[in-house]
Amino acid sequence: MQALPVSALVAFVKSVLEANDALWDLWIVGEVSNYSRSRLGHRYFTLKDENAVIACVLFRNDMPDAELRNGERVFAHGRVTVFEGRGQLQFICDFVRPEGVGLEAARLEELRRRLEREGLFDASRKRRPPRFPRRIGVVTSPTGAAIRDIERVLRHRWPLAELVLAPAFVQGDRAVPNLLAALQDLAGVEGLDVAIVARGGGATEDLAAFNDERIARAIYAFPVPVVTGLGHERDQTIADLVADVTAPTPSAAVERCTPDVREVWATIARLERAMRSDAAQIIARDLRAVRHAADRLRARAPRLEALASAVAHRARDLREQIQERCARERSAVEAAAARLEAMDPRAVLRRGYAVVERVDGRRRPVTSVRHVRGGDRLTVSVSDGAFWAEVR
Amino acid sequence: MNAGETSFEELYARLEQTAAKLEQGNLTLEEALRLYEEGVALVAQLRAILSKAELRVRQLHDRLAGDETVLREAEFDYEADGP
């Protein structure tokens, strides 16, 4: 026979306990004692009743703000394990509530917290139903007030739609499996735009099915947006929290996922008017532009005439100036010509003078008696010719 | 709205776009007139769809009666225990 090390034994017992599903997810009730909060924020305490006691821990991240009081009776949710360091049975809590609130309320709150932490209620994953849904699924009782209300409102409000009813009991023992089956049927409908899960008020506030985790997960996983209209007056159900849109009644649920056909008519008329006036404005704008251009042309025409007459006027001035200048030049030329004529040597000769030049050597005018000797031959030019002469 | 026909939603979206383009201005006269004609045609189509509309109601197979309901319930209990 071989001896087992203590650690092997404790580890074995721990694994046996943790393998048992019944010890994994359970509620216990008892009185708090030896409560303390560690430096790290974990809360250690024991829960006891008349006959037994179990060590418990509520770790820092679970309900971080919760404080317990010794002597208080509580419901605790969690699982059973072994704390190996002490060889001690331990209950690891993730949720604790005073017994006074009742187990059902505590269970609901634990589920709500858990799904919330998991992100099932996140605003970021809420889907918006399409503006003009064509096919609207409805999960509700086929004989209840809810389906009558939904059909009536839809007929008035958005008759373009097709209503697809997936019948289900909404209360009683069979409600949960019924609702799950109806949701699954509806999820298979082609072209579905939105689904309404509804329940018509009624005397009893039996909402248990809508606080069921399976229904919550089915709504979360539903392929198109889900609108709840559960006709209840108390706090929102888990189904409401997980739905994409929540309405207080079945009729309101229809209103939350359909347009009002009368408003659509009015909007179309408004758009038509707006288009007409916008088009008219563009036509008017172009007409104004044409008119403006015409005006500018007209405004420019007289200026052209003035310019033409100015040009003509200037031309006349120029012509006159030129003529005047010509006349002046001509008379100056004539005067000069007269003066030139007066200086013409031939005019002198005509008056009886003669030009005498020596013939020999260089031909040059004789202007002094010293220029000639006896026997020199000279040319004598007069007005109408020349002749020879000899000096004596 | 049968398959193949343009859906109300699509026609309506086109009307909105057309109206928005016209409102924006910045258009030649030809563009503006073309858009306006398009818009008027869309309005007529939308009105025709709205006037003809009548709610259709269809009920899926009733699981509340018969053996199948029980069978399905068993299936769901099984699935619900899963992950």
Interface residues (C-beta under 8 A of the other chain):
Chain A: P130 R131 F132 R134 P142 E151 L154 R155 W158 P159 L160 A161 E162 L163 V164 L165 A166 P167 A168 F169 R174 V176 P177 N178 L180 A181 A182 D185 L186 V189 R214 V261 V264 W265 I268 L271 E272 A274 M275 R276 D278 A279 Q281 I282 I283 R285 D286
Chain B: M1 S7 F8 E9 Y12 L15 E16 T18 A19 L22 E23 G25 L27 L29 A32 L33 L35 Y36 G39 V40 V43 L46 R47 I49 L50 A53 E54 L55 R56 V57 R58 Q59 L60 H61 D62 R63 L64 T69 R72 E73 F76 D77 E79 A80
